[in-house]
Amino acid sequence: MCGIAGLISKKSLQEKSIDEFLQATKVMNHRGPDYSSHVKFKNCLLVHYRLSILDPDPRSNQPYQSGNGRYTCSYNGEIYNFRDLKKEYILKTKTNSDTEVMLETYVKDGFDAVKKWNGIFAMAILDKQNGHVHLIRDRFGIKPR
């Protein structure tokens, strides 16, 4: 399982605050030893520690940016029906990851897309156009059967 973390401040984030937060998140390294990165946008910081299981290609590394560049997400979990959603939404993707499919369905349908995601997940989606951050998790908080 990957590790995700985030920091949101009322003011613009300072380098010292970012460095301290990144140092604190290193305790999650065991959850994602294959890759780690972060993205800062104004007063928001998204951190991701990746355990490459589904699509080990580096193009699937996170935080992941949408094709239109507006959204960035940090996601942990698995969407079981992502291949079906890729067909339903007629998505042309660059990766074989459920992350890209999730984010691109969100780009097309917003929160209505979330209702179609079948799986276990927690994610943060940063909207760079309006500065909003949406925190989304699966409906049950447990692995579906």
FILUM-362899 format. One record per residue: residue number from 1; x, y, z of N, C-alpha, C in turn. Coordinates in steps of 0.001 Angstrom, whole numbers, plus 524288, in hexadecimal, padded with zeros to 5 digits. Example, Ala and Ser with C-alpha at 12.3 -4.5 7.8 and 13.67 -1.06 7.14 Angstrom:
REM residues 2
+-----+-------+-------+-------+-------+-------+-------+-------+-------+-------+
!   i !    nX !    nY !    nZ !   caX !   caY !   caZ !    cX !    cY !    cZ !
+-----+-------+-------+-------+-------+-------+-------+-------+-------+-------+
!   1 ! 83386 ! 7E9C6 ! 81E78 ! 8300C ! 7EE6C ! 81E78 ! 83390 ! 7F31C ! 81E78 !
!   2 ! 83232 ! 7F736 ! 81BA8 ! 83566 ! 7FBDC ! 81BE4 ! 83264 ! 8001E ! 81EBE !
+-----+-------+-------+-------+-------+-------+-------+-------+-------+-------+
REM end
This chain:
REM residues 145
+-----+-------+-------+-------+-------+-------+-------+-------+-------+-------+
!   i !    nX !    nY !    nZ !   caX !   caY !   caZ !    cX !    cY !    cZ !
+-----+-------+-------+-------+-------+-------+-------+-------+-------+-------+
!   1 ! 8033D ! 7FB5E ! 80000 ! 80000 ! 80000 ! 80000 ! 80361 ! 804D5 ! 80000 !
!   2 ! 801D8 ! 80897 ! 7FD13 ! 804A6 ! 80D8A ! 7FCCF ! 803B1 ! 810B4 ! 801C6 !
!   3 ! 8068A ! 814E8 ! 8023E ! 805BB ! 8188E ! 80689 ! 804C1 ! 81DF1 ! 80458 !
!   4 ! 800C4 ! 82095 ! 8064D ! 7FF93 ! 825DF ! 8047D ! 7FF3C ! 82981 ! 8092F !
!   5 ! 8007C ! 82E62 ! 8083B ! 8001C ! 8325C ! 80C4D ! 7FF57 ! 837A1 ! 809B1 !
!   6 ! 7FD7A ! 83B56 ! 80CA5 ! 7FCBD ! 8408A ! 80A88 ! 7FCF6 ! 844A0 ! 80EC0 !
!   7 ! 7FDFD ! 84952 ! 80D07 ! 7FE49 ! 84DCC ! 8108B ! 7FB9C ! 85260 ! 80DDF !
!   8 ! 7F7FA ! 854BE ! 810A2 ! 7F54F ! 85962 ! 80EA6 ! 7F5E0 ! 85DA2 ! 812B6 !
!   9 ! 7F74D ! 8623D ! 810F4 ! 7F82D ! 866A2 ! 81472 ! 7F4CB ! 86B3D ! 812CC !
!  10 ! 7F383 ! 86E87 ! 8168A ! 7F0A1 ! 87347 ! 8153B ! 7F409 ! 87715 ! 81233 !
!  11 ! 7F929 ! 876B9 ! 81313 ! 7FCEA ! 87A1D ! 81067 ! 8001D ! 876D9 ! 80C9D !
!  12 ! 8030A ! 87972 ! 80946 ! 80689 ! 876BD ! 805B0 ! 80A8C ! 873A2 ! 808D4 !
!  13 ! 80BAA ! 86EEB ! 80721 ! 80F4C ! 86B8A ! 809F6 ! 814EA ! 86D74 ! 8095D !
!  14 ! 817AD ! 86D9C ! 80DA5 ! 81D28 ! 86F34 ! 80DB2 ! 8209D ! 86A61 ! 80D27 !
!  15 ! 82542 ! 86B1A ! 80B05 ! 828E0 ! 866B4 ! 80A38 ! 829ED ! 863AF ! 80F41 !
!  16 ! 82A87 ! 8667F ! 8139F ! 82B9E ! 863DE ! 81894 ! 8271F ! 86040 ! 81A16 !
!  17 ! 82253 ! 86212 ! 81976 ! 81DBB ! 85EDB ! 81AB4 ! 81D72 ! 85A17 ! 81729 !
!  18 ! 81E9C ! 85AE0 ! 8122D ! 81E84 ! 85691 ! 80E6D ! 822A3 ! 85286 ! 80FE0 !
!  19 ! 8275F ! 85451 ! 810EC ! 82BA2 ! 850B8 ! 81252 ! 82A54 ! 84DA4 ! 8173F !
!  20 ! 82831 ! 8503B ! 81B2C ! 826CE ! 84D97 ! 82010 ! 82283 ! 84986 ! 81F23 !
!  21 ! 81EA3 ! 84ADE ! 81BF9 ! 81A62 ! 84738 ! 81AE1 ! 81C67 ! 84288 ! 817C9 !
!  22 ! 81FA2 ! 8437A ! 813DD ! 821CD ! 83F31 ! 810C3 ! 82524 ! 83B98 ! 81420 !
!  23 ! 8280D ! 83DDC ! 817B8 ! 82B30 ! 83AAC ! 81B4D ! 8279F ! 8373A ! 81EA3 !
!  24 ! 82350 ! 83969 ! 82077 ! 81FA5 ! 83672 ! 823B7 ! 81D0A ! 83204 ! 820A7 !
!  25 ! 81C19 ! 832DC ! 81B97 ! 81976 ! 82ECD ! 81884 ! 81D10 ! 82A3C ! 8172C !
!  26 ! 8220F ! 82ABD ! 81812 ! 825AF ! 82674 ! 816DD ! 82482 ! 82181 ! 819F2 !
!  27 ! 82176 ! 821EE ! 81E21 ! 81FE9 ! 81D40 ! 82110 ! 81C6B ! 819B0 ! 81DC0 !
!  28 ! 81A60 ! 81BBA ! 81964 ! 81710 ! 8189C ! 815EB ! 81A2C ! 815E8 ! 8119E !
!  29 ! 81F34 ! 8167F ! 8118F ! 82256 ! 8145E ! 80D51 ! 82161 ! 80E86 ! 80C7C !
!  30 ! 8207C ! 80BA2 ! 810A4 ! 81F84 ! 80601 ! 8101C ! 81A71 ! 804D8 ! 80D2D !
!  31 ! 816D8 ! 808A2 ! 80D08 ! 811E1 ! 807E1 ! 80A3D ! 81276 ! 808C1 ! 80466 !
!  32 ! 816AD ! 80B4F ! 802DC ! 81784 ! 80C5D ! 7FD52 ! 81D43 ! 80CF9 ! 7FC1A !
!  33 ! 8202C ! 808BE ! 7FC70 ! 825D6 ! 8091A ! 7FBB0 ! 82795 ! 809A9 ! 7F601 !
!  34 ! 823F7 ! 80911 ! 7F244 ! 82582 ! 80921 ! 7ECC6 ! 8264F ! 80E98 ! 7EA90 !
!  35 ! 823A2 ! 81267 ! 7ECCA ! 82408 ! 817C1 ! 7EAC9 ! 82162 ! 81B60 ! 7EEB5 !
!  36 ! 8237A ! 81FFE ! 7EF4A ! 820D2 ! 823ED ! 7F27A ! 82198 ! 82941 ! 7EFFC !
!  37 ! 81D9A ! 82C6F ! 7F091 ! 81DD4 ! 831AB ! 7EE65 ! 819B4 ! 83510 ! 7F104 !
!  38 ! 819DF ! 839F9 ! 7EFD0 ! 815F5 ! 83D9E ! 7F1D3 ! 8151C ! 841E9 ! 7EDD0 !
!  39 ! 810C3 ! 8449D ! 7EE74 ! 80FA0 ! 8491B ! 7EB30 ! 80D87 ! 84D6A ! 7EEBE !
!  40 ! 80F55 ! 8522B ! 7EDC0 ! 80D91 ! 856BC ! 7F0B6 ! 80AA6 ! 85A57 ! 7ECFE !
!  41 ! 8063F ! 85C3E ! 7EED0 ! 8034D ! 8601F ! 7EBE0 ! 8012E ! 8640C ! 7EFBF !
!  42 ! 80326 ! 868C6 ! 7EF87 ! 801AA ! 86CF8 ! 7F31E ! 801F5 ! 86B1C ! 7F8C8 !
!  43 ! 7FD6D ! 86A47 ! 7FB44 ! 7FD60 ! 868DE ! 800D1 ! 7FC49 ! 86310 ! 801B7 !
!  44 ! 7FD3D ! 85FD4 ! 7FDBD ! 7FC16 ! 85A40 ! 7FE18 ! 800E2 ! 85709 ! 7FC9E !
!  45 ! 801B7 ! 852DB ! 7FF87 ! 805F4 ! 84F35 ! 7FE72 ! 803A7 ! 849B5 ! 7FE79 !
!  46 ! 8045F ! 846D1 ! 7FA33 ! 802B4 ! 8415E ! 7F9E8 ! 80791 ! 83DF7 ! 7F9A7 !
!  47 ! 807B4 ! 839E4 ! 7FCDE ! 80C36 ! 83666 ! 7FD3C ! 80A70 ! 830E1 ! 7FBE8 !
!  48 ! 80DD6 ! 82E05 ! 7F924 ! 80C7C ! 828AC ! 7F7B3 ! 81135 ! 82518 ! 7F82F !
!  49 ! 81064 ! 820A6 ! 7FABF ! 8143D ! 81C6A ! 7FB00 ! 811CC ! 817D3 ! 7F813 !
!  50 ! 81470 ! 81603 ! 7F3F3 ! 8120C ! 81231 ! 7F06D ! 81437 ! 80CB5 ! 7F11A !
!  51 ! 81098 ! 80916 ! 7F17B ! 811C1 ! 80391 ! 7F127 ! 80F97 ! 801D3 ! 7EBE0 !
!  52 ! 81306 ! 800BF ! 7E82A ! 81169 ! 7FF87 ! 7E2C9 ! 80F7D ! 7F9EB ! 7E26A !
!  53 ! 80A5F ! 7F950 ! 7E1C6 ! 8081C ! 7F416 ! 7E14F ! 80556 ! 7F38F ! 7DC15 !
!  54 ! 80161 ! 7F6B3 ! 7DB30 ! 7FE0D ! 7F627 ! 7D697 ! 800E3 ! 7F7BD ! 7D190 !
!  55 ! 80345 ! 7FC3C ! 7D187 ! 80607 ! 7FE34 ! 7CCEA ! 80B3B ! 80079 ! 7CEB2 !
!  56 ! 80F72 ! 7FD6E ! 7CE5D ! 81482 ! 7FF3D ! 7D058 ! 8172C ! 8035E ! 7CCF6 !
!  57 ! 814DF ! 804B8 ! 7C880 ! 81729 ! 80898 ! 7C4FF ! 817C2 ! 80DDD ! 7C7CA !
!  58 ! 81C44 ! 8105E ! 7C74C ! 81D16 ! 8157E ! 7C9D9 ! 81937 ! 819B2 ! 7C826 !
!  59 ! 816BB ! 81909 ! 7C39F ! 812D3 ! 81CE7 ! 7C1EF ! 80E19 ! 81D05 ! 7C591 !
!  60 ! 80D88 ! 818ED ! 7C8BE ! 80921 ! 818AA ! 7CC6A ! 80A7E ! 81AC8 ! 7D1C9 !
!  61 ! 80F33 ! 81CD0 ! 7D260 ! 810BF ! 81F03 ! 7D771 ! 80D1C ! 8236E ! 7D90A !
!  62 ! 80CBF ! 82420 ! 7DE15 ! 80968 ! 8283C ! 7E041 ! 80C9B ! 82BE8 ! 7E3A7 !
!  63 ! 80A77 ! 8306F ! 7E4CF ! 8056A ! 83289 ! 7E358 ! 804D6 ! 832A7 ! 7DD63 !
!  64 ! 80015 ! 83172 ! 7DBA9 ! 7FEF8 ! 830BC ! 7D61A ! 7FBD3 ! 8355F ! 7D418 !
!  65 ! 7FD5E ! 8375B ! 7CF97 ! 7FABC ! 83BE5 ! 7CD4E ! 7F719 ! 83A2F ! 7C8ED !
!  66 ! 7F276 ! 83C8C ! 7C8BB ! 7EEB4 ! 83B58 ! 7C499 ! 7F0C7 ! 83D20 ! 7BF4D !
!  67 ! 7EE92 ! 83AE6 ! 7BB3C ! 7F036 ! 83C3B ! 7B5EE ! 7EF91 ! 841FC ! 7B4A8 !
!  68 ! 7EB93 ! 8447A ! 7B6DE ! 7EABC ! 84A04 ! 7B5CF ! 7EDF3 ! 84D8F ! 7B968 !
!  69 ! 7F0CC ! 84B38 ! 7BD2A ! 7F438 ! 84E3F ! 7C0A2 ! 7F182 ! 850FD ! 7C51E !
!  70 ! 7EC62 ! 850C7 ! 7C54B ! 7E981 ! 8539C ! 7C95B ! 7E9BF ! 850EC ! 7CEAD !
!  71 ! 7E9A2 ! 84BB1 ! 7CEAD ! 7E93C ! 848BC ! 7D388 ! 7EE37 ! 84598 ! 7D498 !
!  72 ! 7EF69 ! 84514 ! 7D999 ! 7F39C ! 841A7 ! 7DB5C ! 7F179 ! 83E73 ! 7DFD9 !
!  73 ! 7F2C9 ! 83964 ! 7DFE4 ! 7F0CD ! 8361B ! 7E419 ! 7F521 ! 832E7 ! 7E697 !
!  74 ! 7F439 ! 83194 ! 7EB70 ! 7F753 ! 82DBA ! 7EE3E ! 7F35F ! 829C0 ! 7F026 !
!  75 ! 7F44A ! 824D5 ! 7EEC2 ! 7F053 ! 820CB ! 7EF66 ! 7F2B3 ! 81BCE ! 7F19A !
!  76 ! 7EFBB ! 81933 ! 7F4E5 ! 7F13B ! 81422 ! 7F6FE ! 7EC83 ! 8108F ! 7F699 !
!  77 ! 7ED62 ! 80BD2 ! 7F4A9 ! 7E928 ! 8080B ! 7F461 ! 7E924 ! 80521 ! 7EF47 !
!  78 ! 7E489 ! 8033D ! 7EDED ! 7E3E3 ! 80060 ! 7E909 ! 7DE43 ! 800EE ! 7E736 !
!  79 ! 7DDA9 ! 8021B ! 7E239 ! 7D885 ! 8025C ! 7DFC8 ! 7D7FE ! 7FD86 ! 7DC67 !
!  80 ! 7D47F ! 7FA06 ! 7DDF4 ! 7D3FE ! 7F4FF ! 7DB58 ! 7D1BA ! 7F570 ! 7D5D9 !
!  81 ! 7CE71 ! 7F947 ! 7D4FD ! 7CBD1 ! 7F9C0 ! 7CFEB ! 7CE3A ! 7FDF6 ! 7CC71 !
!  82 ! 7D333 ! 7FF3E ! 7CD36 ! 7D571 ! 8038E ! 7CA32 ! 7D5B0 ! 8025C ! 7C45A !
!  83 ! 7D66E ! 7FD72 ! 7C2E8 ! 7D693 ! 7FC17 ! 7BD4E ! 7D12F ! 7FCE9 ! 7BAD0 !
!  84 ! 7CD16 ! 7FB81 ! 7BDAC ! 7C7C5 ! 7FC66 ! 7BBBA ! 7C6AB ! 8023A ! 7BB40 !
!  85 ! 7C86D ! 80542 ! 7BF05 ! 7C7A2 ! 80AEA ! 7BED6 ! 7CAA3 ! 80D5E ! 7BA53 !
!  86 ! 7CF3E ! 80B5D ! 7B952 ! 7D260 ! 80D55 ! 7B4ED ! 7CF58 ! 80CA5 ! 7AFD2 !
!  87 ! 7CCBE ! 8082D ! 7AF2E ! 7C993 ! 80732 ! 7AA7E ! 7C4B0 ! 80AA0 ! 7AA7A !
!  88 ! 7C205 ! 80AD6 ! 7AEF0 ! 7BD30 ! 80DE9 ! 7AF49 ! 7BE17 ! 813A5 ! 7ADF1 !
!  89 ! 7C255 ! 815D6 ! 7AFE8 ! 7C386 ! 81B5D ! 7AF05 ! 7C6AD ! 81C47 ! 7AA03 !
!  90 ! 7C7FE ! 81812 ! 7A74D ! 7CB17 ! 81848 ! 7A27B ! 7D00C ! 81B84 ! 7A363 !
!  91 ! 7D30E ! 819DD ! 7A741 ! 7D7CB ! 81CB1 ! 7A8B6 ! 7DC7C ! 81AB0 ! 7A5AB !
!  92 ! 7DF94 ! 81E41 ! 7A3B5 ! 7E496 ! 81CF5 ! 7A163 ! 7E8AB ! 81E54 ! 7A58E !
!  93 ! 7EAD7 ! 81A5B ! 7A7F1 ! 7EE5D ! 81B39 ! 7AC56 ! 7F40C ! 81A64 ! 7AAD5 !
!  94 ! 7F77F ! 81CB3 ! 7ADED ! 7FD25 ! 81C2E ! 7AD23 ! 7FF68 ! 817C7 ! 7B06D !
!  95 ! 7FC56 ! 815DF ! 7B42F ! 7FE2E ! 811E3 ! 7B7D0 ! 7FA4A ! 80D62 ! 7B804 !
!  96 ! 7FBAD ! 80970 ! 7BAF7 ! 7F816 ! 8051D ! 7BC02 ! 7F631 ! 80549 ! 7C1A7 !
!  97 ! 7F63C ! 809E6 ! 7C3F1 ! 7F509 ! 80A6A ! 7C985 ! 7EF5D ! 80BF7 ! 7CA82 !
!  98 ! 7ED68 ! 80A2D ! 7CEE9 ! 7E837 ! 80BD0 ! 7D090 ! 7E837 ! 8118E ! 7D22F !
!  99 ! 7ECB6 ! 81381 ! 7D3BD ! 7ED25 ! 81901 ! 7D552 ! 7EB90 ! 81C9B ! 7D0E0 !
! 100 ! 7EDC2 ! 81BB5 ! 7CC54 ! 7EC8B ! 81F09 ! 7C7D9 ! 7E6C3 ! 81EB4 ! 7C672 !
! 101 ! 7E49C ! 819F3 ! 7C675 ! 7DF14 ! 8194C ! 7C528 ! 7DBAA ! 81C2C ! 7C921 !
! 102 ! 7DCEC ! 81B9B ! 7CE1E ! 7D9E1 ! 81E5A ! 7D227 ! 7D9F2 ! 82439 ! 7D13C !
! 103 ! 7DE9E ! 8264C ! 7D081 ! 7DF14 ! 82BFA ! 7CFFC ! 7DC65 ! 82DF0 ! 7CB03 !
! 104 ! 7DCF0 ! 82B11 ! 7C6B6 ! 7DA85 ! 82CD9 ! 7C1D7 ! 7D490 ! 82C47 ! 7C1ED !
! 105 ! 7D286 ! 82867 ! 7C4B8 ! 7CCD0 ! 82829 ! 7C544 ! 7CAEF ! 82CAA ! 7C8AE !
! 106 ! 7CE05 ! 82E18 ! 7CC93 ! 7CCBB ! 83299 ! 7CFDD ! 7CCC5 ! 8379C ! 7CC93 !
! 107 ! 7D098 ! 8381B ! 7C918 ! 7D0E0 ! 83CB1 ! 7C5A5 ! 7CBD8 ! 83D20 ! 7C276 !
! 108 ! 7C9EA ! 838BF ! 7C08F ! 7C53F ! 838C9 ! 7BD31 ! 7C027 ! 83976 ! 7C03D !
! 109 ! 7BFC6 ! 836F8 ! 7C4E1 ! 7BABB ! 836C3 ! 7C797 ! 7BABE ! 838EA ! 7CD22 !
! 110 ! 7BF25 ! 83ACC ! 7CEFE ! 7BF56 ! 83CC5 ! 7D450 ! 7BDE0 ! 8389F ! 7D846 !
! 111 ! 7BAF7 ! 83A2B ! 7DC41 ! 7B992 ! 83689 ! 7E06E ! 7B5F1 ! 83220 ! 7DEA8 !
! 112 ! 7B344 ! 832D8 ! 7DA43 ! 7B000 ! 82E95 ! 7D83D ! 7B350 ! 829E2 ! 7D6C2 !
! 113 ! 7B81A ! 82AC6 ! 7D51B ! 7BB98 ! 82671 ! 7D3B7 ! 7BCE3 ! 82320 ! 7D87C !
! 114 ! 7BD5B ! 82592 ! 7DCF7 ! 7BECA ! 822C5 ! 7E1C5 ! 7BAE5 ! 81E65 ! 7E2E6 !
! 115 ! 7B5F7 ! 81F55 ! 7E1B0 ! 7B1E3 ! 81B67 ! 7E2A0 ! 7B2D5 ! 8166D ! 7DF83 !
! 116 ! 7B5C9 ! 816C8 ! 7DB59 ! 7B6C9 ! 8124A ! 7D7F3 ! 7BBC2 ! 80F56 ! 7D96E !
! 117 ! 7BEF4 ! 81186 ! 7DCCF ! 7C3DA ! 80EF9 ! 7DE4A ! 7C2B2 ! 80A92 ! 7E224 !
! 118 ! 7C3F9 ! 805D6 ! 7E0A2 ! 7C32F ! 80151 ! 7E402 ! 7C87E ! 7FF8E ! 7E608 !
! 119 ! 7C962 ! 80056 ! 7EB05 ! 7CE69 ! 7FEBB ! 7ED2C ! 7CF4F ! 800E5 ! 7F29C !
! 120 ! 7D43F ! 800C8 ! 7F40E ! 7D5EC ! 802FC ! 7F90F ! 7D9AD ! 80764 ! 7F7CF !
! 121 ! 7D8A5 ! 80BFC ! 7F9E5 ! 7DBED ! 81066 ! 7F865 ! 7DB58 ! 814F9 ! 7FC23 !
! 122 ! 7DF60 ! 8180E ! 7FC2D ! 7DF66 ! 81D26 ! 7FEBB ! 7E2B5 ! 820A2 ! 7FB47 !
! 123 ! 7E0F1 ! 8255F ! 7FA5E ! 7E3FA ! 828CC ! 7F6F5 ! 7E2EB ! 82E82 ! 7F81D !
! 124 ! 7E6AC ! 8319C ! 7F672 ! 7E61F ! 83744 ! 7F688 ! 7E69D ! 83917 ! 7F0E6 !
! 125 ! 7E2FF ! 83C61 ! 7EF42 ! 7E335 ! 83EAD ! 7EA07 ! 7E3AF ! 84491 ! 7EAAA !
! 126 ! 7E7DC ! 846A5 ! 7E88C ! 7E8DA ! 84C45 ! 7E8A1 ! 7E6FD ! 84E94 ! 7E379 !
! 127 ! 7E392 ! 85272 ! 7E3C8 ! 7E1B5 ! 85548 ! 7DF31 ! 7E4D5 ! 85A51 ! 7DEDF !
! 128 ! 7E880 ! 85A8E ! 7DB37 ! 7EBF4 ! 85F19 ! 7DAD6 ! 7E935 ! 863E5 ! 7D8A8 !
! 129 ! 7E4BF ! 8632D ! 7D634 ! 7E1EB ! 867A5 ! 7D415 ! 7DF7E ! 86AF6 ! 7D864 !
! 130 ! 7DD1E ! 8685F ! 7DC44 ! 7DA95 ! 86B5C ! 7E06E ! 7DD23 ! 86AA6 ! 7E5CA !
! 131 ! 7E13F ! 86764 ! 7E60A ! 7E418 ! 866A9 ! 7EAF0 ! 7E180 ! 86310 ! 7EEDC !
! 132 ! 7DD4E ! 86075 ! 7ED56 ! 7DA9F ! 85CE2 ! 7F0ED ! 7DD6C ! 857A7 ! 7F13B !
! 133 ! 7DD02 ! 8552D ! 7F5BD ! 7DEF4 ! 84FE1 ! 7F678 ! 7DA5B ! 84C93 ! 7F83F !
! 134 ! 7D961 ! 84858 ! 7F56E ! 7D520 ! 844C8 ! 7F6C7 ! 7D779 ! 83FC8 ! 7F8F1 !
! 135 ! 7D59F ! 83E26 ! 7FD78 ! 7D739 ! 83940 ! 7FFDF ! 7D2D8 ! 8355B ! 7FF03 !
! 136 ! 7D42E ! 830F2 ! 7FCA6 ! 7D03E ! 82D18 ! 7FB1C ! 7D1EC ! 827B8 ! 7FD02 !
! 137 ! 7CE33 ! 824C5 ! 7FF0C ! 7CF64 ! 81F61 ! 80096 ! 7CAE0 ! 81BE4 ! 7FEF0 !
! 138 ! 7CBFC ! 816D1 ! 7FEDE ! 7C7E1 ! 8132C ! 7FD59 ! 7C352 ! 8138C ! 80129 !
! 139 ! 7BEE5 ! 811BB ! 7FF71 ! 7BA06 ! 81257 ! 80268 ! 7B9FD ! 80F6E ! 80794 !
! 140 ! 7BCA1 ! 80AFF ! 807DE ! 7BC37 ! 807C6 ! 80C7D ! 7C0E8 ! 8080D ! 8101B !
! 141 ! 7C56E ! 80942 ! 80E01 ! 7CA1C ! 80951 ! 8112E ! 7CC34 ! 803DF ! 81234 !
! 142 ! 7C9E0 ! 7FFFF ! 80F95 ! 7CBB9 ! 7FA9B ! 8100C ! 7CBFD ! 7F836 ! 80A94 !
! 143 ! 7CF03 ! 7F415 ! 80A0F ! 7CF8D ! 7F17F ! 80502 ! 7CA6D ! 7EED6 ! 8037D !
! 144 ! 7C83F ! 7F035 ! 7FED9 ! 7C365 ! 7EDA8 ! 7FD33 ! 7C44D ! 7E7F2 ! 7FBDC !
! 145 ! 7C035 ! 7E4D5 ! 7FC56 ! 7C0B0 ! 7DF3E ! 7FB2D ! 7BEFE ! 7DE0F ! 7F5B2 !
+-----+-------+-------+-------+-------+-------+-------+-------+-------+-------+
REM end
